[in-house]
Amino acid sequence: MNEYIQFGCGLCAPPGWRNFDVSPTLRLQRLPLIGSRLHGKNIPFFPANAEYGDIVEGLPVPFKSCRAVYCSHVLEHLALDDFRIALKNVYACLQDGGVFRFVVPDLEILARNYLGSPEADAS
C-alpha cells in the first residue's frame, strides 16, 4: 500500500515516500538510451525514487490508499480548474482520516514586501 505520497517532489524525494514530479526532465532522465547521455550536462538529476506523475491527471496510486499526501509550492502554480481537480485527486488518494499537508507562499508577506511596507519585517 502507498502510505505516504509527495507530488511536486523536485530533487527532494525522501525514502519511505512515493515521490512524484511532472518535470519533463525527469521523464527524459528515465528513458533508457537518452537518460544516460544527460549525465555531466549540467542538468540536475532527480533521485532514483522520484517517479513521473501528474496530480491533475491523477497519480498511479490506488483509491484511498494513502495515510498522508504532501506537496510544497505546487498548488499556487496551477490554474483554478486544475487546482480543483488536484484537490479532488488528493482526496481520492487519502484513506479515511488521512492527512493532506501543503505549503504555499504567504500572500500577505509577499504583498507587504512588494509595497515596501515596514511591517513586512515584523513577521
Residue pairs with C-beta under 8 A, 6 or more apart in sequence:
1 62
1 65
2 18
2 61
2 62
2 65
2 66
2 93
3 65
3 66
3 67
3 68
4 16
4 17
4 18
4 66
4 67
4 68
4 69
4 70
5 17
5 18
5 19
5 20
5 59
5 61
5 66
5 68
5 69
5 70
5 93
6 13
6 14
6 17
6 18
6 19
6 20
6 69
6 70
6 71
7 20
7 21
7 22
7 53
7 55
7 59
7 69
7 70
7 71
7 74
8 20
8 21
8 22
8 55
8 71
8 72
8 73
8 74
9 19
9 20
9 21
9 47
9 50
10 21
10 23
10 46
11 44
11 45
11 46
11 47
11 50
12 19
12 47
13 19
13 46
13 47
13 49
13 50
15 49
17 49
17 70
18 49
18 51
18 61
19 47
19 49
19 50
19 51
20 50
20 51
20 52
20 53
20 54
20 55
20 59
21 46
21 50
21 51
21 52
21 53
22 52
22 53
22 54
22 55
23 46
23 52
25 43
25 44
25 46
26 46
26 50
26 52
27 52
28 34
28 35
28 38
29 35
29 38
29 43
29 45
29 46
30 52
38 45
39 45
53 59
53 60
55 71
55 74
55 86
55 89
55 90
56 78
56 82
56 85
56 86
56 89
58 89
58 92
59 89
59 93
61 93
63 92
63 93
64 92
64 93
64 94
64 95
64 96
64 98
65 93
65 95
66 93
66 94
66 95
66 98
67 94
67 95
67 98
67 99
68 94
68 98
68 99
68 100
68 101
69 90
69 93
69 94
69 98
69 99
69 100
69 101
70 100
70 101
70 102
71 102
71 103
72 102
72 103
73 103
73 104
73 105
74 102
75 83
75 86
75 102
75 104
76 104
76 105
78 86
90 100
91 100
94 100
106 123
109 120
109 123
112 119
112 120
113 120
